[in-house]
Amino acid sequence: MSDFYSERQVKKTRKDHRCFGCREKLPKGSTVFYIAGTNADGFTSCYLCIPCKEWIDRNPGEVDDEWREGDVGDARRQEEREVTR
């Protein structure tokens, strides 16, 4: 459980970033979410693309402190494959 948590939408990034959820490049000028917080490991922050943030919002019980970079993108792609079957 996080002692501190903050998220905000960044309307237009000033430089390139990488989405923590799916590892996709977020080019300068992208609309993204910036997430920051603290936990047992200390302070952490990341950027999320809109599709990853929306997936997390739809699946709040799926994501926990054990998730690693790219896991949300993998889960999104798995869900898409299951829907198209």
C-alpha positions, 0 to 999 in steps of 0.5 A: 500500500502506498503512503503517498499517491498522486496522478495527473493528466499532462495535456502536452509533454515537453519531451519524449517518455515511455509508457510504463504500462506498455513500453510504447514511446510517448512522443513529445506533445503527447497527452499522458498520465503522470503517476507518482507515489511512495511505497516500501521501495521508496519514491516512484513515478511513471508515465502512462498512455491513455489506453493503459490508464483506461485499462487500469481504470476498468480493471482496478483489482488486476494491478498491484505492486507486483506488476512490472513495466509492460505488464499492462500492455501484455494484459491489454493485448491478451484481452484484445485477443480474447475479444476477437475470438 
